[in-house]
């Protein structure tokens, strides 16, 4: 039984380059089913397609829920093969509250909860959680894994830039409120209402539903629109730097000198 569990763990949890044929086949099957789930979620919202193939969507959702439930149970059972979850009870509980396991659980819970509620509003909210199945693809895609690693490496810089953007949004919206409130008391009725103008201006989207009419408001709005270009270049530059560093690391090879034992960094071109 222990050997079977160890083999199952190797098939389910191995996402690196040293995968067996069974692990690769399972990972491919899992990615295909997740992709089909994403396609089904999208097509289910098209009235003509949903009316033409209602049974197909229902049957596929049942199949997906059963498949992912069995997979979740097998992962939970085999999780004790990981050195971090060795204890047969507490180890599995620690695995169950890990981020990956919680995403997995939240992706299948809506199917079961929908059988206990007839509230259409609640059912719509629960269906949104099915999209969480897409996040499971990250562990099987090298490109998505790189994005995840870059975001993790640059999280402090991204948090700082996001904080600065929020501060600029609040400050600019507050100033615009005091400039335009008397001229347009309905459009710029409060600072929270003016935040929508701040978002559309700083992101340079400019929907046009909240537009300053006073000369000072137009001048200030133009200045904020130009500032928004540079403002959102901050996280873009941080991510670009992270991707460049990740690509450099992926091309590096570390060799050890046979004479002195010192490590030598080689770069592939």
Secondary structure, DSSP 8 states (H G I E B T S, - for coil): -HHHHHHHHHHHH--SS---HHHHHHHHHHHHHHHHHHHHHHHTT-HHHHHHSHHHHHHHHHHHHHHHHHHHHHHHHHGGGSGGG-STTHHHHHHHTSHHHHHHHHHHHHHHHGGG---HHHHHHHHHGGGGGGGGGGGG-HHHHHHHHHHHHTHHHHHHHHHHHHHHHHHHHHHHHHHHTTT-TTTT-SHHHHHHHHHHHHTT---SSS---SHHHHHHHHHHHHHHHHHTHHHHHHHHHHHHHHHHHHHEEEEE-TTT--EEEEE--
